[in-house]
Amino acid sequence: MKLLKKILLGTVAATFAVGSAAAAEKWDMPMAYSATNFHSEMGVVFANKVRDYTKGELDITVHPGGSLFKGGEIKRAIQTGQVNIGERFMAAHANEVPLLGWDNLPFVATTYADNDKLWAVAKGPVTKKLEALNLVTLYTCPWPGQGFYFKKEVKSSADTKGIKFRSYNTATATFAEALGMVPVQVEAAELSQALATGVAEAFISSGSTGYDRKVWEHLTHYYKVNAWLPRNYVMVNKTAWEGLDDATRAALTKAGDETGAACAAKSAELANWYFEQLEKNGMTVTDAGPEFLKELQAIGANMQATWLKDTGAEGKAILDAYNAK
């Protein structure tokens, strides 16, 4: 009888262990940028924190480089529940919800500190817009400031006419058209091929993208403009979020807060290092000349006016609050 009791107790314990393991929930997390990009690396840090804070009950697998879903597909995949979590840059969706272009307003917030101030006042209305799209914002992280890549010296718009320009959202396409260039939609994961085949000949981005994609193999000049610091955001399907218990949501929030802060610090740390790497590999890295910069600022002022028109009172409230800080 004692032996039988031990066997039964062992069976119950084993069954409980198997049941607990089976209860561990697994999420896939698509990301658009290469595995070596700091956003993707921080995605892995976040996933490890979640695994730790939930004691393994939520296991997130990161899929960088557009390997699970291409960049332009990620938001839709999360909205529809094909995956429960993922990352995309926020302004990619400004054509759908203009307020989401808050971080692509040229020459408004051109430092990390100012970008933080702008996000602080934009966060409330922006997250409400995203919730209406069945998305919960978990954490955000800024890119370094945006500048222009070309394969020749550029002093003004007279040098940019007809160039095929890689665009990644409405703001970048607007810049291209205003400078007489031809915008071509190209995701970051496809940029190297686009440059190699001549589909694109120039683009605006941070030093990070140039370094990740080794653009010195095709381009020669980078002009530091610091037009804006766009933000990536990690989002969760709202229905999936609401289906989690309080402890798991708290663990995700904690992991997100910590990762967002670490990611922003990493972005700032790497900003100048990327320029050094571009130069080390033969590119000319310099500030935009006065004539070119003046043209860019005029375009930026028009873009800001358009954004205010498109967003109405909500957009005005964000800028007013930012300017009052």
Buried (B, 14 or more C-beta within 10 A) or exposed (E): EEEEEEEEEEEEEEEEEEEEEEEEBEBBBBBBBBBEBBBBBBBBBBBBBBBEBBEBBBEBEBBBBBBBBBBBBBBEBBBEEBBBBBBBBBBBBBEEBBBBBBBBBBBBBBEBEBBEBBBEBBBEBBBEBBEEBBBBBBBBBBBBBBBBBBBEEBEBBEBBEEBBBBBBBBBBBBBBBBBBBBBBBBBBBBBBEBBEEEBBBBBBBBBBBBBBBEBBEBBBBBBBBBBBBBBBBBBBBBEBBEEBEEEBBEBBBEBBEBBBEBBBEBBBEBBEEBBEBBBEEEBEBBEBBEEBBEBBBEBBEEBBEBBBEBBEEBBEBBBEBBEEE
